[in-house]
Structures are given as C-alpha cells and as structure tokens.
Amino acid sequence: MDFIFIIGISAATLTTIAFVPQVLQILRTGNVDGISIYMYMILVSGIALWFTYGIVLKDIPIMLANGITLVLTTTVLGLTIYKRWNKRS
C-alpha cells in the first residue's frame, strides 16, 4: 500500500468517526443546547459538496468518507432541530 493512500484513508476515517460521539451523546442525553444549527447547516452543505465532488471524480474514498459523514452530520442537525422544535411546543 502506498504511504500517501494510508494517510488519506486514515484522515478520512478519523474525520468521519469524529461525529459518532456527538450523535451518541445526543441520543443518550437528548441535550442539544450546545449545538450550533447554523454551523451544522454550513458543515452539512460543505460535506454534501465534497460527496458530490467524489461522485463526479468517481473517487470511492471521497464518496465513502463524505457519504458516511453526511449521514452523521445530518443526523446531528436533524436531531437538534427536532429537539429544539419540540422544546418550544
């Protein structure tokens, strides 16, 4: 395996799994008080563009890393919006 490939896969793996603890924390506690909706909206948009970029290039690592990250960050955003909406009601 090429050393640069290993660096890329490692970076993609770490940045993708970095969102797992946040999703689990929200699911466990239901607390979304510290989550910035605007930051996550921007982040989800950027990741969606990276995912699209991977599709256009037919680059599987970019598509996989950003596809999984897109699901995780969209989950955080969706849960945050949902819980804050229900809190107001």
Sequence and secondary structure as in RCSB ss.txt:
>XXXX:A:sequence
MDFIFIIGISAATLTTIAFVPQVLQILRTGNVDGISIYMYMILVSGIALWFTYGIVLKDIPIMLANGITLVLTTT
VLGLTIYKRWNKRS
>XXXX:A:secstr
  HHHHHHHHHHHHHHHTTHHHHHHHHHH   TT  HHHHHHHHHHHHHHHHHHHHHT HHHHHHHHHHHHHHHH
HHHHHHHHHHHHH 
